[in-house]
Structures are given as structure tokens and as C-alpha cells.
Amino acid sequence: MKGRIHSFESMGCADGPGVRFIAFLQGCPLRCAYCHNPDTWECKGDNLFSAREIVEKALRYRSYFGEQGGITLSGGEPLAQSKFLIEVLKECKKEGLHTAIDTSCSAGEADWAEVLSYTDLVIADLKFATEEAYQAHCGGSLQKVLHFLEMAEQAGVPLWIRHVVVPGLTDNDLPEILRLATQFSNLQRLELLPFRKLCKAKYENLGIPFPLNDTPECDFALIEQLKEQIPNQYR
């Protein structure tokens, strides 16, 4: 079995603990208003790799991983290629690599239990605080996300939640995001990410209108202010 890969990052420091090798998989069922990788939406292209080929790439950087590092499977949405994702995670476990999935929890429902059985960390973005807003700005279901996170909790997989702060759109959602996130006993961290528009060129190249073209970027002062709402054990 081979999967469609958008790109790799050899030594990432922002997608899980320690230094990590990151594989970005093609395909995503969502169309989030602030998505910065529209070029990963479609599961197409000739950039095909086997699970073993990906793990062999990751192993080249193992000496940099230290005690905490490992491999992160991101996207797009890695669960959109859930069968292939399972194969990659299995190969990682054979090599003793720490595994993380950076997911919107929005695809591959039939394979969730098996995916979680080979996953050491779930990194998820709740995106919006209500079902209505989630459907309006992502085209998906918040309830589906929460169900995946319930399964991760039951499986005992540690959880990191991320929240993208978009002025005028998600900047007032943090209290409810906190309420949703802290109901999970496996929650370890809640991170705030500032909205940026570095992706505009990608939308222009693809001929796709950028939904938040007129939305201002989030400054770090707002991020620091909102961080004060996060309990210390989740920072």
C-alpha cells in the first residue's frame, strides 16, 4: 500500500514534543475558513510513498529526537488516508518511534480505534465552540470531533488541543474551548496559535478565493492576553 504525501519536514519543533520528523498527508474533507494549506485538500498527485519508505526517512533523523522526539503524521488530514496511516504507525512502532497525529478528527471513523492503538499523542484543533459555527466555517461536525476525542481518552492517548485565534471569528471562543477541552482527562496542553495570512499566495496560485482575505492577523499581544485564561497545568 502507498499513500499520497504532500511534503516532509525533517526536524520540526512545533508539532509535538521534542524534535520531530513530520509527514504531511494529502486529502482533507474540511474547508476551514482559515486553512493555510489549501494545496493539501485534494487526495491526488504522484508523490506516492510506502509506509516503510516514510519510516526509513524518519529514521535518518533519529539521533536528533532525544528522549521525547519522534514522528508526527499531519496533513491535510491524516485520517483521510486512515488505512495507510495505520500502516505507517505500525512501522513506527516496530522501530520504537514515538508517534503523534495532528488531526481535525474528521475522517476515517471506521479505523479510529486501530489508529489510536498505535498512537502515542493526539494533537487536535477544536476550531470552533459550537456545532453551528463549525459547520458554517469548516463544513464539518464538532460532535464528530468530540467523539474522536472521547475515544482517545478511553484509549489513554495523551491529548494536546490547539486553538487558532482569528480576530472577530474565534478570539472570543476560548472560555468555551477550555470547557470542551478540559472535560477530557487525558488533556496535557492547550496551545493558542495566531492567525496569519502567509497562505494567501497559495490560494491565488490555485485560483481559490481566500475567505479571510480582509480579516486582520492576530498579534502576539492578544495571544499573551488570552493565555492568562489557560490554567497553568495546560500551558
N, C-alpha and C positions, 0 to 999 in steps of 0.2 A: 504494500500500500504506500502511495505517495500523497503528500499534501501540498497545497499551494501556499507558498511563503511570499510575503511582501518584502521583508528585509530582515537583517540581523543587526544587533548591536553587541559588540564584543565584550565591553566592560562597563555596564551600566551601574549607576549608584543610586537610582531613584525609583526602582521598580522591585522593591523587596529588600530584605536585609543583606548587608554586605555587598560585595562586588558580584555582578550577575551577568550571565550571557542571556540575551533576550532574543527570542524569535517572534516576529510579528506575522501572524497568520492572516491570509486573505479571507474576506467574507464577513458581513455583519448584517443582521436583519433590521437593525435600528437606523434611524436617520436623525440623530440628535442635533439640535439647533446649533450647538457649539462644537460639533465634531471637528477635530483638527486633522483627521486622516481620511478624507472622502475617497482617496485613491485605494483604500482597503475595503470599500463597501462590497464590490463585486468579487465573487469567488471565481476568478478567471486569471489567465496568464500562464506562461510557460515556466515559471520559476518553481519547478517541482523538486521536492526532496523526500527521501525516505526518512522514517523516524531515526534510523541508525545514523544516517548522514548528519542529521541535526545534532545528535548527541556527540558524534565524533568532533564536530565543530566546537561544541561547548567544552569538551574535554581538553582542547588545546589551551584553554584559559584556566584550567582547574587550579593551577598553582597560585592564582591571584584570588581565589574565592575565600580562602581562610576558613574560619570555623562557621561563618554564617552565610556565605555566598552560595550561589548555585545557578539554576536556570529558571527563567520566567517565560511563560508562554502567554503572549499578548496578541493584539490584533489592531484593527478589525476586532472580531470576536472569536477567540479560540474555540468556544463551544459550537460555533457554526460548522466546524470540522471535527465533531466530537469523537468519531471513530478513530480518526488519525491522531487526535490529541491523546487518546488513551494509549496508543502505540508509542508515542513519544514519551509519555510519562512512565510507561513500563520500562522502556530502555534506560531512562534516567535512574530509576530505582535499582536496576541491575548494576549501575555504576556507583550507587550510593550518593547520587546528587540530590541536594535539596531542591524541591520543585515548588514553584508558585504559578498560579494562573491569575492573570489580570483580566477580569471578565465583567461584562454587563449582566451576566446571568440570564441571557435572553434567547438561548437556543439549546438544542441537543438534549431536551428533557429526558428522553428515554435512557440516556447514558450518564446522567448526573451522578448516580450512586457509584458507578465504576470509576468515573473521573475523580471523584472525591477520595476514593480508596487509595489513589496513587498521588494525592496532592498534599503537600506539607503546609501550604499557605494559600488562602484566597484573598485576593485584592479586588475590591468591588467598589463601584460608584453608584450610590443610590440615585443620583441625578436630580430627582425632584421629590417633593414631600407628599404629593397627593397623586392618586390614580389619574385624575383628570389632567393635571399638568404633565404627567409622564406621557400619557397618550398624545397630548397636544404637541409636545416639544420633542418627543423621541419616537413616537409611533409604536410604542410597546406597552408592556404591563408592569406596573410596580408590584402588583401582587405576585407575579411570576418571579420577580427578583427576590422578594421576601421569602418565597417558598424555597428557592435555591439556598438562601442563607440559613433557613431553618434546617435544611438537610446538612449543610456544612457544620452547623452547631451540633447536630445529632451525631455526626461522624467524628466530632472532636477535632476539626481542622481549624487552626487559628485564622482569625479574620482581621484584615485591615480595611477600613472604609475610607474612600476618598470623596471629596465634595468639591466640584468646580464652582467657584464663586463668580457669577456673572452679574454685573451691576444691573439692577432693575429686573432681573429674572430669577436668580437663585440666592441673592445676597441676604434675603430675609428668611430663608428656609432653615437656617442652622438649628434653631431650637427643636423643630420637628424632626430634622435629620438626626439630631442627637437622640431624640426619644426613640426613633426607629432603630438606630444603630445599637444603643445601649441595652436593648432588650435581649441581645444575643450575648450569652455568657462567654463565648469564645472571642469577643471583640478585644483586640490588643491596641489598636491605634486608629485615630481618626485624623486624616490629613486634609488640609484646605489647599486647593490649587487655584491660582489666579487665572482668570480668563484672559487669553491672549489671541491676537489675530494674525499670527505668523502664517496661518494656513490659507490666507486669502489667495495667494498665488496659485495654490493647488486647485481651488475652486475655479479660478479664472482659466487655468490650463484645461480643466475638464469641462468648461462651459456650463458650470452649475452655479446658480445664484447662492451667495453666502447669506444665510438667514439673519445673521447678526452683524451685517456689514456696518450698520450705523450705531451699534452698541459700543460704548466706551470700554476700554480694557480695565481690568481690576488692578488697582495699585496696591502695593505691599502694606501701606498704612491700614487699609481696610482689612487685609488678611490678619495683621497683627492685632487689630481691634477685635475681630471675630474669634481669634484663638483664645481670648480670655474667657469665652463661654465654654471651652472644652475642658472637662475635668483633667487634672494633671496625669492621672493614670493612663489616659488615652492620647497624650501628646508625644 
